[in-house]
Amino acid sequence: MWSLRTQRARRTGVVTNYLGVALLAAAVCLGEYRVWSPPLAVAAFTLLAIVVAAFVVTYLTTGIWQLAHSDSSALDERQLQVAYQGFRHSYTALAVIAMLLLVGIVVTVRFSFFTLTWRGHYAFGMVALMLMNYLIQTLPASFLAWREPYAPAESAP
Amino acid sequence: METRKLYNRIGVLRREKGLSRQQLAELVGVNPQTVGYLEREEYNPSLDLALRIAEVFGAPVEFVFSAQPMPAMSAQLLARDQEKGD
């Protein structure tokens, strides 16, 4: 199966994946808060296909996903080291994102620390929850895809 | 802590022994890709792994790994022979 062999290609895959997810979330929000028109639905499905394709070629076919999600007993010392670095950087990034999200909620939900609604809509709704969940699941593998010179599934030169 | 680069002769010794990366990886209990990283000197092994690799080649660990760039084995053997001759 086709896979991203160079580090540069994998980085492009990571960016495409997250850009696709962000645009997909924007399309879903637009559809939910305004109206689901046929062009918007087509755009959303196209973006979904791009996200799935980018996910498969960036994480699955390269072996990055397996490296990030294998049991530690199945990894050798170098793999453990790079997986640990991936999770360490992910934790830092998630902490910053979570803090920005909380600050954003407090700022947008004016003068209210108790309700998560703004102009009648949920400020922290399903889309945001799905985005956070996707980030939590994919960030370690993304850091590995970004930093590893060779993909684990490749036979290195 | 900044780690210094370690040099090694794994590639030369592996080929001399007629082992593939896969075979050496199985003998020392790592992923074949890790052998590639070691041969390219892009990864410093733990002491345990370094000793296991040296055991496979039947050589002292300082013959396989060094903190200094390693001279060619032929040059090292020639120097040793010359020392013996003196």
gemmi code that builds the backbone of each chain (N, CA, C; Angstrom):
import gemmi

chains = {
    "A": [
        ("MET", (0.843, -1.200, 0.000), (0.000, 0.000, 0.000), (0.878, 1.251, 0.000)),
        ("TRP", (0.380, 2.291, -0.651), (1.134, 3.539, -0.755), (1.335, 4.153, 0.627)),
        ("SER", (2.548, 4.605, 0.894), (2.783, 5.239, 2.192), (3.764, 6.397, 2.041)),
        ("LEU", (3.798, 7.253, 3.052), (4.669, 8.433, 2.992), (6.056, 8.050, 3.484)),
        ("ARG", (7.020, 8.002, 2.584), (8.322, 7.448, 2.925), (9.279, 8.478, 3.523)),
        ("THR", (9.160, 9.733, 3.111), (10.112, 10.717, 3.626), (9.494, 11.509, 4.771)),
        ("GLN", (10.389, 12.070, 5.584), (9.933, 12.867, 6.732), (9.115, 14.068, 6.267)),
        ("ARG", (9.554, 14.683, 5.161), (8.865, 15.861, 4.636), (7.441, 15.500, 4.204)),
        ("ALA", (7.312, 14.333, 3.556), (5.990, 13.887, 3.106), (5.093, 13.598, 4.309)),
        ("ARG", (5.674, 12.995, 5.349), (4.867, 12.700, 6.546), (4.433, 13.981, 7.243)),
        ("ARG", (5.319, 14.981, 7.270), (4.942, 16.264, 7.876), (3.794, 16.903, 7.098)),
        ("THR", (3.863, 16.795, 5.776), (2.772, 17.306, 4.939), (1.475, 16.553, 5.278)),
        ("GLY", (1.617, 15.241, 5.501), (0.460, 14.422, 5.872), (-0.151, 14.862, 7.185)),
        ("VAL", (0.689, 15.168, 8.179), (0.205, 15.623, 9.491), (-0.549, 16.944, 9.341)),
        ("VAL", (0.059, 17.876, 8.591), (-0.573, 19.191, 8.394), (-1.908, 19.028, 7.650)),
        ("THR", (-1.901, 18.203, 6.592), (-3.133, 17.973, 5.811), (-4.223, 17.392, 6.701)),
        ("ASN", (-3.834, 16.434, 7.539), (-4.791, 15.786, 8.428), (-5.455, 16.787, 9.366)),
        ("TYR", (-4.643, 17.594, 10.057), (-5.207, 18.548, 11.029), (-5.952, 19.683, 10.337)),
        ("LEU", (-5.429, 20.110, 9.182), (-6.118, 21.167, 8.424), (-7.491, 20.650, 7.978)),
        ("GLY", (-7.515, 19.405, 7.512), (-8.772, 18.784, 7.090), (-9.751, 18.673, 8.238)),
        ("VAL", (-9.254, 18.282, 9.415), (-10.119, 18.155, 10.598), (-10.686, 19.522, 10.987)),
        ("ALA", (-9.828, 20.552, 10.956), (-10.283, 21.902, 11.319), (-11.352, 22.396, 10.342)),
        ("LEU", (-11.124, 22.188, 9.054), (-12.104, 22.621, 8.037), (-13.392, 21.809, 8.136)),
        ("LEU", (-13.248, 20.515, 8.437), (-14.430, 19.656, 8.605), (-15.265, 20.133, 9.793)),
        ("ALA", (-14.573, 20.466, 10.890), (-15.273, 20.974, 12.074), (-15.988, 22.278, 11.742)),
        ("ALA", (-15.311, 23.140, 10.973), (-15.922, 24.417, 10.578), (-17.152, 24.168, 9.720)),
        ("ALA", (-17.068, 23.193, 8.808), (-18.212, 22.873, 7.934), (-19.383, 22.342, 8.753)),
        ("VAL", (-19.077, 21.469, 9.726), (-20.140, 20.899, 10.577), (-20.795, 22.010, 11.400)),
        ("CYS", (-19.977, 22.906, 11.957), (-20.516, 24.022, 12.745), (-21.419, 24.896, 11.871)),
        ("LEU", (-20.933, 25.180, 10.666), (-21.707, 26.011, 9.733), (-23.047, 25.342, 9.423)),
        ("GLY", (-23.004, 24.049, 9.174), (-24.229, 23.303, 8.863), (-25.183, 23.249, 10.028)),
        ("GLU", (-24.630, 23.062, 11.227), (-25.478, 22.934, 12.411), (-26.090, 24.261, 12.831)),
        ("TYR", (-25.270, 25.316, 12.776), (-25.740, 26.608, 13.273), (-26.495, 27.423, 12.227)),
        ("ARG", (-26.289, 27.109, 10.932), (-27.030, 27.838, 9.893), (-27.923, 26.845, 9.163)),
        ("VAL", (-27.412, 26.318, 8.034), (-28.238, 25.340, 7.317), (-27.335, 24.378, 6.539)),
        ("TRP", (-27.786, 23.099, 6.465), (-27.023, 22.100, 5.705), (-27.460, 22.163, 4.246)),
        ("SER", (-26.684, 22.877, 3.411), (-27.007, 22.927, 1.985), (-26.272, 21.780, 1.282)),
        ("PRO", (-26.741, 21.342, 0.096), (-26.037, 20.251, -0.614), (-24.545, 20.529, -0.868)),
        ("PRO", (-24.169, 21.753, -1.324), (-22.725, 22.002, -1.521), (-21.918, 21.857, -0.224)),
        ("LEU", (-22.514, 22.290, 0.874), (-21.818, 22.184, 2.160), (-21.649, 20.712, 2.563)),
        ("ALA", (-22.702, 19.923, 2.306), (-22.633, 18.489, 2.625), (-21.563, 17.805, 1.774)),
        ("VAL", (-21.494, 18.166, 0.485), (-20.473, 17.589, -0.410), (-19.078, 17.975, 0.088)),
        ("ALA", (-18.946, 19.249, 0.452), (-17.645, 19.728, 0.953), (-17.253, 18.970, 2.222)),
        ("ALA", (-18.236, 18.761, 3.113), (-17.955, 18.057, 4.374), (-17.528, 16.617, 4.106)),
        ("PHE", (-18.211, 15.932, 3.192), (-17.849, 14.541, 2.875), (-16.482, 14.469, 2.193)),
        ("THR", (-16.190, 15.455, 1.329), (-14.874, 15.496, 0.671), (-13.774, 15.673, 1.726)),
        ("LEU", (-14.026, 16.601, 2.665), (-13.045, 16.836, 3.726), (-12.861, 15.593, 4.587)),
        ("LEU", (-13.972, 14.902, 4.858), (-13.903, 13.670, 5.652), (-13.035, 12.629, 4.933)),
        ("ALA", (-13.224, 12.521, 3.617), (-12.422, 11.568, 2.822), (-10.947, 11.953, 2.868)),
        ("ILE", (-10.652, 13.261, 2.786), (-9.258, 13.734, 2.837), (-8.641, 13.402, 4.201)),
        ("VAL", (-9.415, 13.638, 5.267), (-8.921, 13.372, 6.626), (-8.622, 11.882, 6.794)),
        ("VAL", (-9.538, 11.030, 6.352), (-9.353, 9.581, 6.484), (-8.131, 9.132, 5.680)),
        ("ALA", (-8.026, 9.629, 4.430), (-6.891, 9.243, 3.567), (-5.569, 9.709, 4.187)),
        ("ALA", (-5.532, 10.952, 4.669), (-4.306, 11.491, 5.282), (-3.948, 10.691, 6.532)),
        ("PHE", (-4.960, 10.307, 7.297), (-4.730, 9.518, 8.520), (-4.111, 8.160, 8.168)),
        ("VAL", (-4.681, 7.505, 7.171), (-4.213, 6.158, 6.792), (-2.771, 6.207, 6.281)),
        ("VAL", (-2.481, 7.123, 5.340), (-1.126, 7.131, 4.748), (-0.074, 7.738, 5.681)),
        ("THR", (-0.498, 8.607, 6.594), (0.484, 9.241, 7.487), (0.773, 8.379, 8.711)),
        ("TYR", (-0.250, 7.771, 9.269), (-0.067, 7.055, 10.541), (-0.084, 5.528, 10.403)),
        ("LEU", (-1.027, 5.009, 9.639), (-1.198, 3.550, 9.619), (-0.184, 2.838, 8.736)),
        ("THR", (-0.058, 3.275, 7.477), (0.834, 2.538, 6.563), (2.315, 2.766, 6.890)),
        ("THR", (2.627, 3.810, 7.632), (4.029, 4.067, 7.987), (4.451, 3.312, 9.255)),
        ("GLY", (3.491, 2.789, 10.019), (3.820, 2.097, 11.269), (3.932, 3.039, 12.455)),
        ("ILE", (3.727, 4.360, 12.203), (3.831, 5.358, 13.285), (2.761, 5.100, 14.352)),
        ("TRP", (1.547, 4.767, 13.911), (0.441, 4.568, 14.859), (0.752, 3.386, 15.787)),
        ("GLN", (1.269, 2.297, 15.180), (1.604, 1.108, 15.968), (2.710, 1.446, 16.975)),
        ("LEU", (3.692, 2.261, 16.528), (4.790, 2.646, 17.412), (4.265, 3.439, 18.614)),
        ("ALA", (3.321, 4.345, 18.345), (2.806, 5.204, 19.415), (1.828, 4.467, 20.331)),
        ("HIS", (1.184, 3.413, 19.838), (0.131, 2.768, 20.621), (0.415, 1.324, 21.007)),
        ("SER", (1.646, 0.844, 20.739), (1.976, -0.534, 21.140), (2.209, -0.597, 22.635)),
        ("ASP", (2.052, -1.799, 23.172), (2.387, -2.024, 24.573), (3.902, -1.853, 24.726)),
        ("SER", (4.343, -1.281, 25.842), (5.773, -0.992, 25.993), (6.623, -2.265, 25.944)),
        ("SER", (6.040, -3.407, 26.311), (6.820, -4.651, 26.282), (7.125, -5.094, 24.849)),
        ("ALA", (6.382, -4.547, 23.880), (6.598, -4.931, 22.484), (7.617, -4.026, 21.790)),
        ("LEU", (8.107, -3.010, 22.508), (9.042, -2.048, 21.898), (10.448, -2.241, 22.433)),
        ("ASP", (11.450, -1.929, 21.603), (12.820, -1.993, 22.108), (13.205, -0.643, 22.718)),
        ("GLU", (14.444, -0.523, 23.206), (14.812, 0.670, 23.978), (14.753, 1.958, 23.153)),
        ("ARG", (15.130, 1.900, 21.862), (15.076, 3.112, 21.041), (13.634, 3.514, 20.762)),
        ("GLN", (12.799, 2.506, 20.468), (11.389, 2.790, 20.198), (10.703, 3.359, 21.442)),
        ("LEU", (11.053, 2.806, 22.614), (10.483, 3.329, 23.861), (10.873, 4.786, 24.061)),
        ("GLN", (12.144, 5.082, 23.732), (12.651, 6.448, 23.900), (11.880, 7.434, 23.009)),
        ("VAL", (11.689, 7.069, 21.731), (11.006, 8.005, 20.829), (9.510, 8.092, 21.162)),
        ("ALA", (8.911, 6.951, 21.596), (7.497, 6.980, 21.978), (7.317, 7.868, 23.212)),
        ("TYR", (8.236, 7.744, 24.163), (8.188, 8.557, 25.378), (8.275, 10.050, 25.026)),
        ("GLN", (9.184, 10.382, 24.085), (9.329, 11.790, 23.667), (8.034, 12.293, 23.025)),
        ("GLY", (7.415, 11.423, 22.204), (6.153, 11.794, 21.561), (5.072, 12.104, 22.582)),
        ("PHE", (4.948, 11.244, 23.596), (3.918, 11.454, 24.620), (4.246, 12.672, 25.490)),
        ("ARG", (5.511, 12.884, 25.740), (5.940, 14.024, 26.569), (5.561, 15.344, 25.877)),
        ("HIS", (5.878, 15.439, 24.574), (5.554, 16.658, 23.832), (4.039, 16.812, 23.676)),
        ("SER", (3.353, 15.694, 23.505), (1.893, 15.743, 23.356), (1.249, 16.275, 24.621)),
        ("TYR", (1.749, 15.816, 25.765), (1.189, 16.261, 27.045), (1.331, 17.778, 27.174)),
        ("THR", (2.510, 18.294, 26.835), (2.750, 19.737, 26.913), (1.790, 20.475, 25.966)),
        ("ALA", (1.680, 19.982, 24.729), (0.813, 20.642, 23.746), (-0.644, 20.600, 24.200)),
        ("LEU", (-1.074, 19.450, 24.718), (-2.470, 19.325, 25.160), (-2.768, 20.236, 26.354)),
        ("ALA", (-1.773, 20.360, 27.243), (-1.957, 21.231, 28.404), (-2.186, 22.674, 27.943)),
        ("VAL", (-1.404, 23.111, 26.943), (-1.548, 24.471, 26.413), (-2.899, 24.628, 25.716)),
        ("ILE", (-3.272, 23.630, 24.900), (-4.551, 23.697, 24.170), (-5.717, 23.722, 25.156)),
        ("ALA", (-5.658, 22.851, 26.187), (-6.741, 22.798, 27.174), (-6.864, 24.131, 27.907)),
        ("MET", (-5.705, 24.733, 28.222), (-5.731, 26.013, 28.939), (-6.339, 27.108, 28.050)),
        ("LEU", (-5.924, 27.138, 26.779), (-6.464, 28.136, 25.843), (-7.972, 27.945, 25.659)),
        ("LEU", (-8.389, 26.683, 25.614), (-9.814, 26.369, 25.458), (-10.605, 26.871, 26.662)),
        ("LEU", (-10.064, 26.623, 27.845), (-10.755, 27.067, 29.059), (-10.820, 28.597, 29.121)),
        ("VAL", (-9.701, 29.237, 28.771), (-9.688, 30.706, 28.747), (-10.711, 31.200, 27.723)),
        ("GLY", (-10.736, 30.534, 26.562), (-11.691, 30.902, 25.513), (-13.123, 30.778, 25.972)),
        ("ILE", (-13.415, 29.706, 26.693), (-14.784, 29.502, 27.204), (-15.155, 30.611, 28.179)),
        ("VAL", (-14.219, 30.893, 29.084), (-14.488, 31.924, 30.097), (-14.697, 33.289, 29.429)),
        ("VAL", (-13.914, 33.566, 28.377), (-14.020, 34.864, 27.707), (-15.307, 34.943, 26.873)),
        ("THR", (-15.612, 33.876, 26.135), (-16.789, 33.943, 25.250), (-18.105, 33.821, 26.021)),
        ("VAL", (-18.080, 32.977, 27.048), (-19.300, 32.854, 27.866), (-19.229, 33.970, 28.895)),
        ("ARG", (-19.731, 35.096, 28.520), (-19.531, 36.324, 29.281), (-20.050, 36.257, 30.718)),
        ("PHE", (-19.166, 36.598, 31.620), (-19.492, 36.715, 33.040), (-20.123, 35.455, 33.630)),
        ("SER", (-19.929, 34.367, 33.005), (-20.541, 33.160, 33.541), (-19.511, 32.052, 33.650)),
        ("PHE", (-19.345, 31.530, 34.833), (-18.439, 30.411, 35.044), (-19.216, 29.112, 35.175)),
        ("PHE", (-20.535, 29.195, 35.055), (-21.348, 28.012, 35.347), (-22.039, 27.429, 34.121)),
        ("THR", (-22.366, 28.289, 33.157), (-23.092, 27.773, 32.007), (-22.190, 27.775, 30.769)),
        ("LEU", (-22.332, 26.771, 29.946), (-21.508, 26.677, 28.753), (-22.312, 27.028, 27.501)),
        ("THR", (-23.202, 27.971, 27.637), (-23.968, 28.390, 26.456), (-23.639, 29.841, 26.120)),
        ("TRP", (-23.768, 30.143, 24.839), (-23.498, 31.508, 24.370), (-24.462, 31.794, 23.226)),
        ("ARG", (-25.254, 32.799, 23.359), (-26.281, 33.137, 22.371), (-27.164, 31.926, 22.054)),
        ("GLY", (-27.476, 31.190, 23.073), (-28.405, 30.071, 22.895), (-27.766, 28.787, 22.407)),
        ("HIS", (-26.463, 28.817, 22.045), (-25.807, 27.597, 21.573), (-24.775, 27.135, 22.599)),
        ("TYR", (-24.463, 25.847, 22.547), (-23.418, 25.335, 23.418), (-22.064, 25.850, 22.931)),
        ("ALA", (-21.314, 26.499, 23.820), (-20.001, 27.015, 23.433), (-18.984, 25.868, 23.360)),
        ("PHE", (-19.164, 24.907, 24.200), (-18.254, 23.761, 24.192), (-19.105, 22.552, 23.821)),
        ("GLY", (-19.414, 22.446, 22.563), (-20.356, 21.425, 22.122), (-19.690, 20.149, 21.661)),
        ("MET", (-20.448, 19.371, 20.919), (-19.993, 18.067, 20.454), (-18.778, 18.180, 19.530)),
        ("VAL", (-18.779, 19.223, 18.682), (-17.671, 19.379, 17.727), (-16.350, 19.599, 18.478)),
        ("ALA", (-16.416, 20.486, 19.487), (-15.208, 20.747, 20.272), (-14.767, 19.493, 21.012)),
        ("LEU", (-15.731, 18.748, 21.532), (-15.400, 17.508, 22.241), (-14.738, 16.497, 21.305)),
        ("MET", (-15.309, 16.373, 20.098), (-14.747, 15.447, 19.112), (-13.335, 15.876, 18.710)),
        ("LEU", (-13.151, 17.199, 18.547), (-11.830, 17.718, 18.178), (-10.803, 17.403, 19.258)),
        ("MET", (-11.194, 17.636, 20.519), (-10.281, 17.359, 21.637), (-9.940, 15.877, 21.681)),
        ("ASN", (-10.950, 15.039, 21.498), (-10.733, 13.599, 21.522), (-9.789, 13.171, 20.392)),
        ("TYR", (-10.010, 13.751, 19.212), (-9.161, 13.420, 18.058), (-7.718, 13.845, 18.331)),
        ("LEU", (-7.561, 15.035, 18.907), (-6.220, 15.533, 19.237), (-5.530, 14.619, 20.239)),
        ("ILE", (-6.267, 14.232, 21.278), (-5.686, 13.373, 22.317), (-5.204, 12.054, 21.704)),
        ("GLN", (-6.014, 11.514, 20.796), (-5.668, 10.228, 20.185), (-4.504, 10.333, 19.203)),
        ("THR", (-4.437, 11.445, 18.454), (-3.474, 11.500, 17.345), (-2.187, 12.261, 17.645)),
        ("LEU", (-2.180, 13.094, 18.675), (-0.992, 13.941, 18.898), (0.319, 13.159, 19.086)),
        ("PRO", (0.339, 12.100, 19.915), (1.626, 11.386, 20.059), (2.141, 10.859, 18.720)),
        ("ALA", (1.251, 10.254, 17.928), (1.669, 9.726, 16.620), (2.097, 10.869, 15.702)),
        ("SER", (1.440, 12.027, 15.817), (1.803, 13.172, 14.979), (3.213, 13.658, 15.300)),
        ("PHE", (3.531, 13.707, 16.596), (4.888, 14.129, 16.971), (5.920, 13.151, 16.432)),
        ("LEU", (5.600, 11.854, 16.490), (6.533, 10.848, 15.970), (6.665, 10.975, 14.451)),
        ("ALA", (5.531, 11.175, 13.776), (5.564, 11.333, 12.312), (6.383, 12.558, 11.931)),
        ("TRP", (6.310, 13.583, 12.787), (7.003, 14.848, 12.528), (8.499, 14.705, 12.745)),
        ("ARG", (8.886, 13.992, 13.782), (10.298, 13.993, 14.209), (11.119, 12.808, 13.719)),
        ("GLU", (10.525, 11.641, 13.553), (11.291, 10.456, 13.182), (11.832, 10.579, 11.749)),
        ("PRO", (13.128, 10.405, 11.557), (13.671, 10.506, 10.187), (13.129, 9.407, 9.275)),
        ("TYR", (12.960, 8.202, 9.836), (12.468, 7.084, 9.020), (11.195, 6.544, 9.651)),
        ("ALA", (10.255, 6.139, 8.801), (9.012, 5.562, 9.328), (9.290, 4.131, 9.771)),
        ("PRO", (8.697, 3.703, 10.913), (8.994, 2.373, 11.451), (8.733, 1.228, 10.479)),
        ("ALA", (7.760, 1.377, 9.603), (7.434, 0.271, 8.704), (8.404, 0.159, 7.529)),
        ("GLU", (9.221, 1.183, 7.343), (10.165, 1.157, 6.220), (11.425, 0.420, 6.619)),
        ("SER", (12.112, -0.133, 5.641), (13.455, -0.629, 5.956), (14.387, 0.535, 5.663)),
        ("ALA", (15.014, 1.029, 6.720), (15.847, 2.232, 6.604), (17.057, 1.954, 5.722)),
        ("PRO", (17.551, 2.983, 5.005), (18.706, 2.768, 4.113), (19.960, 2.376, 4.888)),
    ],
    "B": [
        ("MET", (20.773, 16.785, 29.668), (22.205, 16.545, 29.490), (22.498, 16.280, 28.008)),
        ("GLU", (23.506, 16.952, 27.522), (23.908, 16.738, 26.123), (24.665, 15.406, 26.018)),
        ("THR", (24.177, 14.525, 25.153), (24.885, 13.245, 25.000), (25.857, 13.350, 23.832)),
        ("ARG", (27.002, 12.725, 23.973), (27.984, 12.780, 22.881), (27.729, 11.629, 21.906)),
        ("LYS", (28.204, 11.833, 20.688), (28.011, 10.820, 19.659), (28.945, 9.634, 19.896)),
        ("LEU", (28.413, 8.444, 19.765), (29.239, 7.252, 19.859), (29.442, 6.673, 18.464)),
        ("TYR", (30.651, 6.238, 18.207), (30.982, 5.616, 16.919), (30.993, 4.100, 17.095)),
        ("ASN", (30.761, 3.379, 16.015), (30.789, 1.910, 16.154), (31.157, 1.231, 14.834)),
        ("ARG", (31.415, -0.064, 14.967), (31.777, -0.888, 13.801), (30.708, -1.944, 13.528)),
        ("ILE", (29.501, -1.707, 13.946), (28.469, -2.743, 13.847), (28.271, -3.185, 12.393)),
        ("GLY", (28.203, -2.208, 11.477), (27.946, -2.533, 10.070), (29.021, -3.449, 9.501)),
        ("VAL", (30.293, -3.093, 9.764), (31.425, -3.882, 9.240), (31.413, -5.288, 9.841)),
        ("LEU", (31.269, -5.354, 11.158), (31.302, -6.652, 11.844), (30.113, -7.525, 11.441)),
        ("ARG", (28.962, -6.892, 11.240), (27.765, -7.655, 10.841), (27.969, -8.283, 9.472)),
        ("ARG", (28.507, -7.476, 8.543), (28.731, -7.999, 7.191), (29.811, -9.096, 7.212)),
        ("GLU", (30.824, -8.873, 8.036), (31.892, -9.873, 8.142), (31.348, -11.199, 8.660)),
        ("LYS", (30.387, -11.122, 9.561), (29.770, -12.341, 10.119), (28.699, -12.919, 9.194)),
        ("GLY", (28.377, -12.201, 8.125), (27.356, -12.664, 7.186), (25.952, -12.608, 7.739)),
        ("LEU", (25.718, -11.629, 8.624), (24.383, -11.501, 9.219), (23.603, -10.389, 8.517)),
        ("SER", (22.294, -10.590, 8.402), (21.446, -9.502, 7.921), (21.062, -8.646, 9.138)),
        ("ARG", (20.512, -7.474, 8.864), (20.060, -6.618, 9.981), (18.979, -7.329, 10.795)),
        ("GLN", (18.126, -8.037, 10.074), (17.036, -8.773, 10.711), (17.604, -9.817, 11.681)),
        ("GLN", (18.630, -10.556, 11.208), (19.225, -11.614, 12.045), (19.911, -11.023, 13.273)),
        ("LEU", (20.682, -9.948, 13.053), (21.356, -9.321, 14.193), (20.320, -8.779, 15.188)),
        ("ALA", (19.252, -8.185, 14.646), (18.190, -7.647, 15.505), (17.581, -8.746, 16.362)),
        ("GLU", (17.355, -9.901, 15.763), (16.778, -11.022, 16.522), (17.749, -11.509, 17.595)),
        ("LEU", (19.038, -11.535, 17.256), (20.046, -12.023, 18.219), (20.164, -11.110, 19.446)),
        ("VAL", (20.013, -9.797, 19.221), (20.178, -8.870, 20.363), (18.829, -8.393, 20.923)),
        ("GLY", (17.724, -8.816, 20.291), (16.397, -8.519, 20.834), (15.908, -7.099, 20.606)),
        ("VAL", (16.185, -6.556, 19.398), (15.640, -5.234, 19.062), (14.945, -5.296, 17.704)),
        ("ASN", (14.316, -4.177, 17.329), (13.689, -4.055, 16.023), (14.780, -3.905, 14.951)),
        ("PRO", (14.616, -4.500, 13.764), (15.654, -4.352, 12.714), (15.969, -2.894, 12.385)),
        ("GLN", (14.960, -2.043, 12.511), (15.198, -0.630, 12.208), (16.176, -0.004, 13.207)),
        ("THR", (16.141, -0.497, 14.426), (17.064, 0.015, 15.447), (18.506, -0.341, 15.082)),
        ("VAL", (18.709, -1.506, 14.477), (20.054, -1.876, 14.002), (20.522, -0.858, 12.962)),
        ("GLY", (19.595, -0.459, 12.078), (19.914, 0.563, 11.077), (20.327, 1.875, 11.730)),
        ("TYR", (19.580, 2.293, 12.740), (19.910, 3.535, 13.466), (21.288, 3.412, 14.117)),
        ("LEU", (21.564, 2.238, 14.693), (22.869, 2.030, 15.353), (23.998, 2.094, 14.326)),
        ("GLU", (23.807, 1.429, 13.191), (24.869, 1.405, 12.169), (25.147, 2.793, 11.610)),
        ("ARG", (24.098, 3.597, 11.492), (24.295, 4.966, 10.983), (24.769, 5.918, 12.088)),
        ("GLU", (24.957, 5.375, 13.283), (25.393, 6.146, 14.465), (24.421, 7.276, 14.778)),
        ("GLU", (23.130, 6.983, 14.599), (22.083, 7.968, 14.906), (21.421, 7.673, 16.253)),
        ("TYR", (21.870, 6.618, 16.900), (21.310, 6.244, 18.203), (22.405, 5.628, 19.063)),
        ("ASN", (22.532, 6.112, 20.299), (23.496, 5.542, 21.246), (22.805, 4.445, 22.056)),
        ("PRO", (23.324, 3.218, 22.012), (22.639, 2.139, 22.730), (22.874, 2.211, 24.234)),
        ("SER", (22.026, 1.508, 24.980), (22.254, 1.380, 26.421), (23.473, 0.464, 26.610)),
        ("LEU", (24.004, 0.455, 27.824), (25.164, -0.402, 28.104), (24.786, -1.864, 27.878)),
        ("ASP", (23.575, -2.237, 28.289), (23.119, -3.623, 28.127), (23.111, -4.023, 26.651)),
        ("LEU", (22.538, -3.152, 25.807), (22.460, -3.470, 24.373), (23.861, -3.501, 23.752)),
        ("ALA", (24.716, -2.553, 24.165), (26.093, -2.521, 23.644), (26.822, -3.819, 23.988)),
        ("LEU", (26.630, -4.311, 25.209), (27.288, -5.560, 25.628), (26.728, -6.748, 24.849)),
        ("ARG", (25.423, -6.751, 24.615), (24.816, -7.862, 23.864), (25.347, -7.887, 22.424)),
        ("ILE", (25.494, -6.699, 21.834), (26.019, -6.618, 20.459), (27.463, -7.113, 20.429)),
        ("ALA", (28.260, -6.677, 21.408), (29.664, -7.105, 21.467), (29.741, -8.624, 21.643)),
        ("GLU", (28.842, -9.182, 22.441), (28.826, -10.649, 22.657), (28.543, -11.397, 21.354)),
        ("VAL", (27.623, -10.861, 20.552), (27.304, -11.503, 19.268), (28.542, -11.563, 18.387)),
        ("PHE", (29.338, -10.502, 18.400), (30.532, -10.458, 17.553), (31.750, -11.099, 18.231)),
        ("GLY", (31.595, -11.503, 19.485), (32.704, -12.119, 20.212), (33.880, -11.176, 20.371)),
        ("ALA", (33.575, -9.903, 20.555), (34.638, -8.897, 20.673), (34.410, -8.041, 21.917)),
        ("PRO", (35.489, -7.453, 22.465), (35.301, -6.546, 23.604), (34.454, -5.342, 23.183)),
        ("VAL", (33.690, -4.800, 24.111), (32.777, -3.701, 23.773), (33.528, -2.488, 23.234)),
        ("GLU", (34.757, -2.272, 23.723), (35.522, -1.107, 23.244), (36.034, -1.309, 21.807)),
        ("PHE", (35.990, -2.563, 21.318), (36.361, -2.816, 19.926), (35.190, -2.463, 19.002)),
        ("VAL", (33.988, -2.575, 19.527), (32.784, -2.308, 18.722), (32.350, -0.842, 18.836)),
        ("PHE", (32.473, -0.274, 20.025), (32.011, 1.106, 20.254), (33.159, 1.989, 20.725)),
        ("SER", (33.081, 3.254, 20.363), (34.095, 4.208, 20.817), (33.516, 5.618, 20.829)),
        ("ALA", (34.051, 6.445, 21.726), (33.629, 7.846, 21.764), (34.393, 8.666, 20.721)),
        ("GLN", (35.449, 8.058, 20.160), (36.247, 8.722, 19.116), (35.926, 8.069, 17.768)),
        ("PRO", (36.087, 8.812, 16.657), (35.914, 8.168, 15.353), (36.845, 6.956, 15.246)),
        ("MET", (36.309, 5.843, 14.748), (37.079, 4.597, 14.787), (37.967, 4.459, 13.553)),
        ("PRO", (39.241, 4.099, 13.762), (40.110, 3.864, 12.593), (39.668, 2.579, 11.889)),
        ("ALA", (40.086, 2.433, 10.634), (39.741, 1.202, 9.914), (40.355, 0.013, 10.646)),
        ("MET", (39.658, -1.124, 10.619), (40.148, -2.306, 11.345), (41.504, -2.743, 10.819)),
        ("SER", (41.701, -2.606, 9.480), (42.973, -3.020, 8.885), (44.123, -2.181, 9.450)),
        ("ALA", (43.884, -0.875, 9.600), (44.923, 0.016, 10.137), (45.227, -0.345, 11.591)),
        ("GLN", (44.176, -0.693, 12.329), (44.357, -1.045, 13.742), (45.154, -2.361, 13.879)),
        ("LEU", (44.829, -3.336, 13.034), (45.518, -4.629, 13.079), (46.984, -4.473, 12.658)),
        ("LEU", (47.213, -3.621, 11.643), (48.576, -3.370, 11.174), (49.410, -2.737, 12.279)),
        ("ALA", (48.826, -1.762, 12.978), (49.535, -1.087, 14.072), (49.852, -2.080, 15.178)),
        ("ARG", (48.895, -3.000, 15.453), (49.119, -3.999, 16.501), (50.253, -4.946, 16.114)),
        ("ASP", (50.259, -5.357, 14.830), (51.314, -6.251, 14.350), (52.676, -5.576, 14.434)),
        ("GLN", (52.681, -4.276, 14.100), (53.946, -3.523, 14.155), (54.440, -3.412, 15.584)),
        ("GLU", (53.481, -3.233, 16.502), (53.845, -3.156, 17.938), (54.464, -4.457, 18.401)),
        ("LYS", (53.871, -5.571, 17.948), (54.388, -6.904, 18.321), (55.785, -7.125, 17.740)),
        ("GLY", (55.986, -6.615, 16.510), (57.248, -6.788, 15.824), (58.384, -6.029, 16.471)),
        ("ASP", (58.046, -4.911, 17.146), (59.094, -4.049, 17.748), (59.796, -4.713, 18.929)),
    ],
}
model = gemmi.Model(1)
for chain_id, residues in chains.items():
    chain = gemmi.Chain(chain_id)
    for i, (resn, *xyz) in enumerate(residues, 1):
        res = gemmi.Residue()
        res.name, res.seqid = resn, gemmi.SeqId(i, " ")
        for name, pos in zip(("N", "CA", "C"), xyz):
            atom = gemmi.Atom()
            atom.name, atom.element = name, gemmi.Element(name[0])
            atom.pos, atom.b_iso = gemmi.Position(*pos), 0.0
            res.add_atom(atom)
        chain.add_residue(res)
    model.add_chain(chain)
structure = gemmi.Structure()
structure.add_model(model)
structure.setup_entities()
